[in-house]
Amino acid sequence: MIRLPKYIHNSQGTLWLTEDERDNLKISYRIKEVLFEESSPFQHVMVLDSFDFGPMLVLDGVVQTTSKDGHIYNEMITHVPLSVHPRPQDVLIIGGGDCGAAKEAAKYESVRRIDLVEIDEAVVRASKRYMPEVSGNLSDPRVHYYYDDGVDFAKRASAAYDVIIVDSSDPVGPAQMLFEPAFYESLHRALREDGLMVCQSQSPIFHGDIMEQTYRRIGHIFPHTRLYTAVVPTYPGGLWSFTLGSKRELPEPERIRFNKTASYANQELVRRCFSLPAFLKERLELSADAARAH
């Protein structure tokens, strides 16, 4: 019998996962059963079958993706940069052990190689077996798996990639390094002359400070930076941000072309995702003004 961790409790014969959001918000999911559980050398990995969201990947008690809405995040973190780049061939994905971003990147005929760097092999193994809606049980020969530290991997690369996707978890523990300026500098060196990178930059509602810091740090290293959003229901606040950093000038949104098969993304939405809410535009403008003043 699986010994349940502290963030799963049994209430009158029903299992519930309760996720704490900075001790100020608790989100509970009713669970059918535990499909997978393992304490890896890096974290506690679980796949839980939930009533409303289907199988969900949970790392150290925090929901990372679900079978119901995981495609939204994976499509937006992948298709936007791959549509912006004129001809992506070599793609690096740091994190993304659920294989969802790699599955979307494999839809591009121009892509000849996808290097997926995930520190925890257990995440890939569990996602492939128990979350086929997200991973597609990916077996594309262009995808190469590296069970390695993403920070170290990026340091060793030089002008090797057209697009880099940083699909990280929240900036706590080992993932903290994926939000540091030194890491973004490594990504800049790992990209070719016309390369670009993207990372998830947290919730504009609950993590505005992290979002702003990420946008500012990337803007210090890359000459062209742009932020965009998507709505992911299982993430705190729903509204989620992504930050692009590019070595070359980014095209205007209306010139972006997208024609892949997807469940959430389409050409209109990929273009419109750069249209930011008024409060978010104001925050980024104030941040830019403060940076120029210093």
Backbone hydrogen bonds in HBPLUS format (Angstrom, degrees):
<---DONOR---> <-ACCEPTOR-->    atom                        ^
c    i                          cat <-CA-CA->   ^        H-A-AA   ^      H-
h    n   atom  resd res      DA  || num        DHA   H-A  angle D-A-AA Bond
n    s   type  num  typ     dist DA aas  dist angle  dist       angle   num
A0008-ILE N   A0005-PRO O   3.11 MM   3  5.74 166.1  2.13 121.5 123.9     1
A0018-THR N   A0007-TYR O   2.92 MM  11  5.47 169.1  1.93 162.9 166.4     2
A0009-HIS N   A0016-TRP O   2.95 MM   7  5.45 155.1  2.01 152.1 158.2     3
A0016-TRP N   A0009-HIS O   2.89 MM   7  5.45 147.8  1.99 155.5 165.9     4
A0011-SER N   A0014-THR O   2.74 MM   3  5.12 167.8  1.76 154.9 152.1     5
A0014-THR N   A0011-SER O   3.02 MM   3  5.12 153.5  2.09 105.7 114.2     6
A0031-ILE N   A0015-LEU O   2.86 MM  16  5.14 178.1  1.86 141.4 142.1     7
A0017-LEU N   A0029-TYR O   2.88 MM  12  5.14 160.9  1.92 150.2 154.6     8
A0029-TYR N   A0017-LEU O   2.78 MM  12  5.14 152.6  1.86 146.2 155.7     9
A0019-GLU N   A0027-ILE O   2.75 MM   8  5.13 170.0  1.76 154.3 154.0    10
A0027-ILE N   A0019-GLU O   2.92 MM   8  5.13 160.1  1.96 145.3 151.3    11
A0021-GLU N   A0025-LEU O   2.67 MM   4  4.92 160.6  1.70 163.0 164.2    12
A0024-ASN N   A0021-GLU O   3.13 MM   3  5.99 157.0  2.19 127.7 129.2    13
A0051-PHE N   A0030-ARG O   3.09 MM  21  6.02 159.8  2.14 156.0 156.5    14
A0032-LYS N   A0049-ASP O   2.61 MM  17  5.42 158.5  1.66 160.0 168.0    15
A0049-ASP N   A0033-GLU O   2.93 MM  16  5.42 171.4  1.94 169.4 170.6    16
A0035-LEU N   A0047-VAL O   2.83 MM  12  5.42 146.4  1.94 155.7 166.2    17
A0036-PHE N   A0047-VAL O   3.20 MM  11  4.92 146.9  2.32 137.8 138.1    18
A0047-VAL N   A0036-PHE O   2.96 MM  11  4.92 151.7  2.04 128.6 131.4    19
A0038-GLU N   A0045-VAL O   2.88 MM   7  5.27 150.5  1.97 154.5 159.9    20
A0045-VAL N   A0038-GLU O   2.81 MM   7  5.27 171.7  1.81 166.2 163.7    21
A0040-SER N   A0043-GLN O   2.89 MM   3  5.40 141.8  2.04 174.3 164.7    22
A0060-ASP N   A0044-HIS O   2.88 MM  16  4.94 164.2  1.90 145.3 150.1    23
A0046-MET N   A0058-VAL O   2.92 MM  12  5.10 148.8  2.02 154.4 160.7    24
A0058-VAL N   A0046-MET O   2.84 MM  12  5.10 170.1  1.85 156.4 155.7    25
A0048-LEU N   A0056-MET O   2.97 MM   8  5.30 153.2  2.04 149.9 152.4    26
A0056-MET N   A0048-LEU O   2.73 MM   8  5.30 146.0  1.84 143.2 154.3    27
A0050-SER N   A0054-GLY O   3.06 MM   4  4.77 169.3  2.07 107.5 108.4    28
A0068-LYS N   A0053-PHE O   3.21 MM  15  4.81 131.6  2.46 140.5 136.4    29
A0067-SER N   A0055-PRO O   2.94 MM  12  5.59 143.5  2.07 156.3 167.9    30
A0057-LEU N   A0065-THR O   2.93 MM   8  5.51 153.4  2.00 153.8 162.5    31
A0064-GLN N   A0057-LEU O   2.80 MM   7  5.54 176.8  1.80 161.4 162.2    32
A0059-LEU N   A0062-VAL O   2.98 MM   3  5.28 156.6  2.04 149.5 144.1    33
A0062-VAL N   A0059-LEU O   2.97 MM   3  5.28 164.5  1.99 115.1 120.3    34
A0070-GLY N   A0066-THR O   2.83 MM   4  4.96 137.9  2.00 142.0 146.6    35
A0072-ILE N   A0069-ASP O   3.11 MM   3  5.74 147.1  2.22 114.9 122.6    36
A0074-ASN N   A0070-GLY O   3.13 MM   4  6.36 177.9  2.13 159.5 160.1    37
A0075-GLU N   A0071-HIS O   2.86 MM   4  5.74 156.7  1.91 142.1 148.5    38
A0076-MET N   A0072-ILE O   3.08 MM   4  6.20 160.3  2.12 149.3 154.8    39
A0077-ILE N   A0073-TYR O   2.94 MM   4  6.09 157.8  1.99 157.0 162.7    40
A0079-HIS N   A0075-GLU O   2.75 MM   4  5.53 154.9  1.81 146.4 153.8    41
A0082-LEU N   A0078-THR O   3.15 MM   4  6.22 163.4  2.18 154.6 159.6    42
A0083-SER N   A0079-HIS O   2.84 MM   4  5.68 131.7  2.08 136.1 146.2    43
A0083-SER N   A0080-VAL O   3.27 MM   3  5.23 134.5  2.49  96.0 108.1    44
A0084-VAL N   A0080-VAL O   2.97 MM   4  6.13 144.8  2.10 147.0 157.0    45
A0085-HIS N   A0081-PRO O   3.00 MM   4  6.18 161.7  2.03 150.9 154.3    46
A0112-ARG N   A0089-GLN O   2.77 MM  23  5.27 151.1  1.85 130.0 138.5    47
A0113-ARG N   A0089-GLN O   3.27 MM  24  6.64 156.4  2.33 162.4 158.9    48
A0162-ASP N   A0090-ASP O   2.88 MM  72  5.50 164.7  1.90 148.6 153.3    49
A0163-VAL N   A0090-ASP O   3.44 MM  73  6.81 162.0  2.48 152.3 155.6    50
A0091-VAL N   A0113-ARG O   2.95 MM  22  6.26 169.4  1.96 155.8 158.9    51
A0115-ASP N   A0091-VAL O   2.86 MM  24  6.29 161.7  1.89 165.2 167.0    52
A0092-LEU N   A0163-VAL O   3.00 MM  71  6.45 160.8  2.03 155.5 161.7    53
A0165-ILE N   A0092-LEU O   2.76 MM  73  6.18 163.2  1.79 163.4 169.0    54
A0093-ILE N   A0115-ASP O   2.79 MM  22  6.08 168.8  1.80 165.3 165.3    55
A0117-VAL N   A0093-ILE O   2.78 MM  24  6.10 171.2  1.79 173.0 176.1    56
A0094-ILE N   A0165-ILE O   2.84 MM  71  6.24 160.5  1.88 160.7 167.4    57
A0167-ASP N   A0094-ILE O   2.81 MM  73  5.88 139.9  1.97 152.8 166.0    58
A0095-GLY N   A0117-VAL O   2.77 MM  22  5.84 179.0  1.77 158.4 158.0    59
A0096-GLY N   A0167-ASP O   3.11 MM  71  5.02 140.9  2.27 148.6 139.0    60
A0099-CYS N   A0096-GLY O   2.94 MM   3  5.66 164.2  1.97 124.6 128.6    61
A0103-LYS N   A0099-CYS O   2.94 MM   4  6.08 151.5  2.02 145.5 153.6    62
A0104-GLU N   A0100-GLY O   3.16 MM   4  6.44 151.9  2.24 143.0 149.3    63
A0105-ALA N   A0101-ALA O   2.91 MM   4  6.17 158.4  1.95 150.7 157.2    64
A0106-ALA N   A0102-ALA O   3.01 MM   4  6.13 142.8  2.15 144.6 153.3    65
A0107-LYS N   A0104-GLU O   3.09 MM   3  5.55 163.4  2.12 112.4 117.5    66
A0108-TYR N   A0105-ALA O   3.23 MM   3  5.97 170.3  2.24 121.9 123.8    67
A0111-VAL N   A0108-TYR O   3.12 MM   3  5.50 146.1  2.24 107.2 116.6    68
A0114-ILE N   A0142-ARG O   2.84 MM  28  5.76 162.5  1.87 149.0 143.4    69
A0144-HIS N   A0114-ILE O   2.79 MM  30  6.12 162.4  1.82 164.6 168.0    70
A0116-LEU N   A0144-HIS O   2.85 MM  28  6.02 165.9  1.87 158.3 163.2    71
A0146-TYR N   A0116-LEU O   2.84 MM  30  6.06 154.6  1.91 165.8 161.8    72
A0118-GLU N   A0146-TYR O   2.99 MM  28  6.32 142.2  2.14 150.6 162.3    73
A0123-VAL N   A0120-ASP O   3.18 MM   3  5.73 141.1  2.34 112.2 120.5    74
A0125-ARG N   A0121-GLU O   3.03 MM   4  6.26 170.3  2.04 157.6 160.5    75
A0126-ALA N   A0122-ALA O   2.93 MM   4  5.97 164.5  1.96 146.2 150.5    76
A0127-SER N   A0123-VAL O   2.98 MM   4  6.03 160.2  2.02 145.7 151.7    77
A0128-LYS N   A0124-VAL O   2.95 MM   4  6.06 163.9  1.98 154.3 158.3    78
A0129-ARG N   A0125-ARG O   3.26 MM   4  6.36 155.5  2.32 141.9 148.0    79
A0130-TYR N   A0126-ALA O   2.86 MM   4  5.81 168.4  1.87 154.1 158.1    80
A0131-MET N   A0127-SER O   2.96 MM   4  4.84 144.5  2.09 126.7 132.1    81
A0134-VAL N   A0131-MET O   3.05 MM   3  5.59 142.1  2.20 113.5 122.8    82
A0135-SER N   A0131-MET O   2.95 MM   4  6.14 170.8  1.96 163.9 162.5    83
A0136-GLY N   A0132-PRO O   2.73 MM   4  4.58 141.9  1.88 118.4 128.7    84
A0138-LEU N   A0135-SER O   3.26 MM   3  5.86 135.9  2.46 117.2 121.3    85
A0143-VAL N   A0140-ASP O   3.02 MM   3  5.69 164.9  2.04 122.4 127.2    86
A0153-PHE N   A0149-ASP O   2.95 MM   4  6.17 161.3  1.98 156.1 162.2    87
A0154-ALA N   A0150-GLY O   3.00 MM   4  6.07 161.7  2.04 144.4 148.6    88
A0155-LYS N   A0151-VAL O   3.16 MM   4  6.38 149.2  2.26 141.9 150.1    89
A0156-ARG N   A0152-ASP O   3.30 MM   4  6.59 140.3  2.47 143.5 152.4    90
A0156-ARG N   A0153-PHE O   3.16 MM   3  5.40 132.6  2.40 100.6 112.5    91
A0157-ALA N   A0154-ALA O   3.24 MM   3  5.32 150.8  2.33 101.7 110.0    92
A0159-ALA N   A0189-ARG O   2.76 MM  30  5.99 168.0  1.77 144.0 147.4    93
A0160-ALA N   A0190-ALA O   2.85 MM  30  5.60 136.3  2.04 128.1 134.4    94
A0161-TYR N   A0190-ALA O   3.07 MM  29  6.26 152.7  2.15 153.9 160.8    95
A0192-ARG N   A0161-TYR O   2.82 MM  31  5.81 151.2  1.91 166.2 161.2    96
A0196-LEU N   A0162-ASP O   3.04 MM  34  6.52 150.1  2.13 149.4 155.6    97
A0164-ILE N   A0196-LEU O   3.06 MM  32  6.54 149.2  2.16 144.1 152.5    98
A0198-VAL N   A0164-ILE O   2.94 MM  34  6.44 142.8  2.08 158.0 169.5    99
A0166-VAL N   A0198-VAL O   2.82 MM  32  6.11 167.3  1.84 160.9 165.2   100
A0172-VAL N   A0170-ASP O   2.72 MM   2  5.70 138.6  1.89 111.2  97.6   101
A0176-GLN N   A0173-GLY O   3.08 MM   3  5.69 162.5  2.11 119.3 124.8   102
A0178-LEU N   A0175-ALA O   2.96 MM   3  5.36 148.4  2.06 110.6 120.2   103
A0179-PHE N   A0176-GLN O   3.11 MM   3  5.70 159.2  2.16 119.5 121.8   104
A0180-GLU N   A0177-MET O   3.37 MM   3  5.33 168.9  2.39 106.7 107.5   105
A0183-PHE N   A0180-GLU O   3.07 MM   3  5.47 130.3  2.32 109.0 121.2   106
A0184-TYR N   A0180-GLU O   3.33 MM   4  6.77 156.1  2.39 150.2 156.6   107
A0185-GLU N   A0181-PRO O   2.95 MM   4  6.24 148.3  2.05 151.3 160.7   108
A0186-SER N   A0182-ALA O   3.11 MM   4  6.38 145.5  2.23 138.3 146.8   109
A0186-SER N   A0183-PHE O   3.07 MM   3  5.06 119.2  2.45  94.4 109.4   110
A0187-LEU N   A0183-PHE O   3.01 MM   4  6.39 150.7  2.09 147.9 156.2   111
A0188-HIS N   A0184-TYR O   2.98 MM   4  6.24 152.7  2.06 142.8 149.9   112
A0189-ARG N   A0185-GLU O   3.15 MM   4  6.46 154.4  2.22 144.2 149.8   113
A0190-ALA N   A0186-SER O   2.94 MM   4  6.15 142.2  2.09 141.8 153.0   114
A0190-ALA N   A0187-LEU O   3.09 MM   3  4.91 119.1  2.48  90.3 106.0   115
A0191-LEU N   A0187-LEU O   3.13 MM   4  6.30 122.5  2.48 144.2 156.5   116
A0191-LEU N   A0188-HIS O   3.41 MM   3  5.46 151.7  2.49  98.2 105.9   117
A0195-GLY N   A0192-ARG O   2.93 MM   3  4.95 162.4  1.96 117.4 117.5   118
A0247-LYS N   A0195-GLY O   3.03 MM  52  5.84 172.4  2.03 175.2 174.1   119
A0197-MET N   A0245-GLY O   2.78 MM  48  5.26 162.5  1.81 156.7 162.6   120
A0245-GLY N   A0197-MET O   2.91 MM  48  5.26 160.7  1.95 143.9 147.3   121
A0199-CYS N   A0243-THR O   3.10 MM  44  5.54 144.7  2.23 138.3 148.9   122
A0243-THR N   A0199-CYS O   2.92 MM  44  5.54 160.1  1.96 158.5 165.0   123
A0201-SER N   A0241-SER O   2.85 MM  40  5.24 168.4  1.86 128.0 131.3   124
A0241-SER N   A0202-GLN O   3.03 MM  39  5.55 148.2  2.13 134.8 144.4   125
A0207-HIS N   A0203-SER O   2.83 MM   4  4.99 143.8  1.96 130.6 141.7   126
A0210-ILE N   A0207-HIS O   3.04 MM   3  5.41 120.0  2.41 107.3 121.3   127
A0211-MET N   A0207-HIS O   2.97 MM   4  6.26 166.9  1.99 161.0 165.2   128
A0212-GLU N   A0208-GLY O   2.90 MM   4  5.97 166.1  1.92 146.4 150.4   129
A0213-GLN N   A0209-ASP O   2.97 MM   4  6.06 157.6  2.02 140.6 147.3   130
A0214-THR N   A0210-ILE O   2.85 MM   4  6.00 161.4  1.89 152.4 157.3   131
A0215-TYR N   A0211-MET O   2.96 MM   4  6.17 167.8  1.98 154.2 157.4   132
A0216-ARG N   A0212-GLU O   2.94 MM   4  6.08 157.0  1.99 146.8 153.4   133
A0217-ARG N   A0213-GLN O   2.88 MM   4  6.03 163.6  1.91 151.4 155.9   134
A0218-ILE N   A0214-THR O   3.01 MM   4  6.14 167.4  2.03 154.4 157.6   135
A0219-GLY N   A0215-TYR O   3.00 MM   4  6.04 149.7  2.09 137.1 146.2   136
A0220-HIS N   A0216-ARG O   3.03 MM   4  6.32 129.8  2.29 141.1 153.3   137
A0220-HIS N   A0217-ARG O   3.24 MM   3  5.21 136.4  2.44  93.8 105.3   138
A0221-ILE N   A0218-ILE O   3.09 MM   3  5.34 142.3  2.23 103.5 114.1   139
A0222-PHE N   A0218-ILE O   2.83 MM   4  5.92 171.8  1.83 167.6 170.0   140
A0224-HIS N   A0246-SER O   3.30 MM  22  5.13 144.0  2.44 157.0 156.6   141
A0246-SER N   A0224-HIS O   2.78 MM  22  5.13 164.0  1.81 158.0 161.6   142
A0226-ARG N   A0244-LEU O   3.08 MM  18  5.16 154.4  2.14 133.5 139.2   143
A0244-LEU N   A0226-ARG O   2.77 MM  18  5.16 178.5  1.77 166.1 165.7   144
A0228-TYR N   A0242-PHE O   2.93 MM  14  5.38 160.6  1.97 152.1 157.8   145
A0242-PHE N   A0228-TYR O   2.84 MM  14  5.38 148.9  1.93 161.6 163.0   146
A0229-THR N   A0273-CYS O   3.23 MM  44  5.55 156.6  2.29 137.1 140.6   147
A0230-ALA N   A0240-TRP O   3.00 MM  10  5.44 146.2  2.12 145.0 153.1   148
A0240-TRP N   A0230-ALA O   2.81 MM  10  5.44 162.1  1.84 170.6 175.4   149
A0232-VAL N   A0238-GLY O   2.72 MM   6  5.01 155.6  1.78 157.8 150.9   150
A0235-TYR N   A0232-VAL O   3.05 MM   3  5.71 163.9  2.08 126.5 131.7   151
A0238-GLY N   A0235-TYR O   2.79 MM   3  5.24 156.8  1.84 135.3 142.4   152
A0255-ARG N   A0252-GLU O   2.88 MM   3  5.60 164.0  1.90 128.8 134.3   153
A0256-ILE N   A0253-PRO O   3.09 MM   3  5.44 167.3  2.10 115.2 119.2   154
A0270-VAL N   A0266-ASN O   2.89 MM   4  6.04 167.6  1.90 164.6 168.2   155
A0271-ARG N   A0267-GLN O   3.07 MM   4  6.22 154.5  2.14 147.5 153.6   156
A0272-ARG N   A0268-GLU O   2.92 MM   4  6.04 152.2  2.00 142.7 151.4   157
A0273-CYS N   A0269-LEU O   2.89 MM   4  5.87 135.4  2.09 150.8 158.9   158
A0275-SER N   A0272-ARG O   2.87 MM   3  5.46 165.5  1.89 122.1 127.1   159
A0280-LEU N   A0277-PRO O   3.06 MM   3  5.36 123.8  2.39 104.1 118.2   160
A0281-LYS N   A0277-PRO O   3.00 MM   4  6.31 162.5  2.03 161.6 166.8   161
A0282-GLU N   A0278-ALA O   2.98 MM   4  6.13 162.7  2.01 151.5 156.4   162
A0283-ARG N   A0279-PHE O   3.06 MM   4  6.19 150.5  2.15 135.0 142.8   163
A0284-LEU N   A0280-LEU O   3.06 MM   4  6.31 163.4  2.09 151.7 155.0   164
A0285-GLU N   A0281-LYS O   2.94 MM   4  6.13 155.0  2.00 148.7 156.2   165
A0286-LEU N   A0282-GLU O   2.93 MM   4  6.11 159.6  1.97 150.1 155.0   166
A0287-SER N   A0283-ARG O   2.95 MM   4  6.14 153.1  2.03 143.9 151.8   167
A0288-ALA N   A0284-LEU O   2.92 MM   4  6.13 152.8  2.00 143.5 150.4   168
A0289-ASP N   A0285-GLU O   2.93 MM   4  6.17 156.0  1.99 146.9 153.5   169
A0290-ALA N   A0286-LEU O   2.96 MM   4  6.17 156.6  2.02 146.4 152.5   170
A0291-ALA N   A0287-SER O   2.99 MM   4  6.21 152.1  2.07 144.2 151.9   171
A0292-ARG N   A0288-ALA O   2.98 MM   4  6.23 155.8  2.04 148.3 154.4   172
A0293-ALA N   A0289-ASP O   3.02 MM   4  6.22 145.4  2.14 142.4 151.9   173
A0294-HIS N   A0291-ALA O   3.22 MM   3  5.32 140.1  2.38  97.2 108.0   174
